[in-house]
């Protein structure tokens, strides 16, 4: 089974074995949601947060970016 890594500001050194890229995307959305809940109150307007998914050879597959702006 292929291995995928989920990197934020820290590099994922463990990775996770998943059946395919589609499963890695689904896992990335779940991980992003959970991590974003954990930074509640720490994420402020003007900041950006990202989660990068790479394959076993560390080639980028997906990038989820969340940014916040104060309007007005």
Steps between C-alpha positions, in 0.01 A plus 500: 500500500640847415618734776393865521631784717293788639721805564403820676759733649656172617616225270313173539772240557262210560253510211198282448436207271186549292359320196537786248514876432123536542522351849791735578286800393214385722738454793650846434159667526430318828846583640469866395162530670627348824819707503313820424267435795807462723632846407169664600570847638861493381422557131455872436422721198810549287623146560520203268506129580574210268510121480708335230453136402799325345550147372761249619768673291400835661353633174216747566152373415259740671512831683223632723540870586288698744547873526316764700446868421321770689253669271414864546 
